[in-house]
Amino acid sequence: MVASRRFHALPIETKRAITVNHAPRGFLELASSVDRTSSIQQAQQPNHSESFIKLHDVTNADLLAMTGQPLCGPNQWLTEISGFRESVETYEGHMEALARHLVQAMAVAFGLPETGLDRWLSIRHHGCHEHRRCRPNLERRPMAINTAPCLQPGRH
């Protein structure tokens, strides 16, 4: 993706302007964090890549209702790359459409209506509200990126 190459070619000082926030959204610098959320295996070393993290967009009303909850907050964008946000959002839209197509095909294969699994694709399900119920004892740690899956099936 051209936009990704352009982002990662920027000087580190420019990318640091959007360092990952509490949400967590933004730039994650090389070797700046250790993922502490897995119950499968404890990470021993920091990440070995730079990342730009963008999660689902939330409305202003959502932000007010979800203030302080893990994985909730605004995305961060740099203005130094013309069209970067649009490129990322277009790519995300294509991936969401592909995911919906695959999940609907699985629903039919399971003998459900085509839209029988669509609720599992909603932002509300994977958004801030559900993560609090799914992982109620989530600790806030500086620069700990909480990306592990919910390991409590059926608690949605």
Secondary structure, DSSP 8 states (H G I E B T S, - for coil): -HHHHHHHHS-HHHHGGGB--SSS-EEE-TT-------SS----S---S-EEE------HHHHHHHTTSTT-S-----SSSTTHHHHHHHHHHHHHHHHHHHHHHHHHHTTS-TTTTGGGG-HHHHSHHHHHHHSTT----TT---------TT--
